[in-house]
Amino acid sequence: MLVNGKWSKDFDPVQAVDEDGRFIRQDSQFRNWITPDGSAGITGKAGFKAESERYHLYVALICPWACRTLMARKIKKLEALISVSVVEPYLQDECWSFGAYPGADIEPLYGFKYAHQLYTRADGNYSGQVTVPVLWDKQQHTIVNNESADIVRMLNSGFGDLADNTVDLYPLDLRAEIDAVNERLYDSFNNGVYQAGFASTQFAYEEAVAKVFDSLAFLQQQLEGQDYLVGNRLTEADIRAFVTLIRFDTAYYGLFKTNLAQVRDYPTILAYMQRIYALPGVAETVNFDHIKQGYYSIKMLNPLGIIPQGPDLSYITG
Ligand SMILES: N[C@@H](CCC(=O)N[C@@H](CS)C(=O)NCC(=O)O)C(=O)O
């Protein structure tokens, strides 16, 4: 992690635990918003006007949080406006790197080797973990925002007429319900799988696994009789559920030990996951090689780095 702008401690996914051994996720620190006229958003400073080719998105294809933003970029047809770089899948000592791994990129703006160099370019005194996604402003050479929940919302509405507004991922009339589903799933499912994987006590692990499977039961029930989670139309709640579901059988079931059942054991959820995977552009945001290599590179959980052969993913990829 970075301390006062210096790389000070080798990558360790668990920087903090509570007294019962639960993993504590750090809060994102850059919270500015792109808006159609450059006015300040919900948090942060003004000065980030929506413009074509001004912003760049740094992502990891292993990462569910980063892939939320990649999905939103595709669905809102912002590909030509916002460029993307993909880091290598391995979580090495200096965390995310750019390079030649298939499907990854060389850092195009500054020739950086590591993502932590972006953080110190933005703030020479930054202290904290170096996470993706990072939404970067090429004009001011700084991070606009490194919180995926914010980035999905600004891709949905911050670009005004530059985006495809036939799709609204956070429609006014469904906001309360979307917020409720997001809240229901964040702690116990999206972050719940990490709580299971990074638990440092048996108690914290079992508590997290119970929440994860309770969430799958909730999803199964919520999807009875409708194709999408809220209002029977695609919203950000579906993006947030999908990125965790699509990694479940490949990474979480084995590495994070959430192994009471797989997603493919839930017919309604499986059909839902396949439906979203088949939406235009979505499959391009899913890279099972990066997912598998990336998660299984976390030394704390897999010290010898052996990569499992399965699962057979033909039930998704055809
Ligand atoms: N709250 C952040 C979380 C992002 C996050 O934790 N990303 C992970 C990858 S899945 C990461 O970069 N971890 C590196 C680290 O924790 O050092 C968001 O949703 O954008």
The ligand as an SDF file (V2000), in Angstrom:
LIG
                    3D

 20 19  0  0  0  0  0  0  0  0999 V2000
  -15.0820    0.2760   -3.1840 N   0  0  0  0  0  0  0  0  0  0  0  0
  -14.2250    0.0440   -4.3230 C   0  0  0  0  0  0  0  0  0  0  0  0
  -13.5230   -1.2790   -4.1920 C   0  0  0  0  0  0  0  0  0  0  0  0
  -12.5770   -1.5920   -5.2880 C   0  0  0  0  0  0  0  0  0  0  0  0
  -11.6300   -2.7650   -4.9370 C   0  0  0  0  0  0  0  0  0  0  0  0
  -11.5280   -3.1630   -3.7810 O   0  0  0  0  0  0  0  0  0  0  0  0
  -10.9340   -3.3090   -5.9500 N   0  0  0  0  0  0  0  0  0  0  0  0
  -10.0160   -4.4140   -5.7040 C   0  0  0  0  0  0  0  0  0  0  0  0
  -10.0000   -5.4150   -6.8340 C   0  0  0  0  0  0  0  0  0  0  0  0
  -11.3720   -6.4840   -6.8620 S   0  0  0  0  0  0  0  0  0  0  0  0
   -8.6000   -3.8920   -5.6080 C   0  0  0  0  0  0  0  0  0  0  0  0
   -8.1760   -3.1250   -6.4450 O   0  0  0  0  0  0  0  0  0  0  0  0
   -7.8590   -4.3470   -4.6030 N   0  0  0  0  0  0  0  0  0  0  0  0
   -6.4760   -4.0110   -4.3880 C   0  0  0  0  0  0  0  0  0  0  0  0
   -6.1740   -3.8170   -2.9270 C   0  0  0  0  0  0  0  0  0  0  0  0
   -7.1100   -3.9360   -2.1250 O   0  0  0  0  0  0  0  0  0  0  0  0
   -5.0240   -3.5230   -2.6140 O   0  0  0  0  0  0  0  0  0  0  0  0
  -15.0750    0.0850   -5.5760 C   0  0  0  0  0  0  0  0  0  0  0  0
  -16.1830   -0.4640   -5.5730 O   0  0  0  0  0  0  0  0  0  0  0  0
  -14.6530    0.6880   -6.5560 O   0  0  0  0  0  0  0  0  0  0  0  0
  1  2  1  0
  2  3  1  0
  2 18  1  0
  3  4  1  0
  4  5  1  0
  5  6  2  0
  5  7  1  0
  7  8  1  0
  8  9  1  0
  8 11  1  0
  9 10  1  0
 11 12  2  0
 11 13  1  0
 13 14  1  0
 14 15  1  0
 15 16  2  0
 15 17  1  0
 18 19  2  0
 18 20  1  0
M  END
$$$$
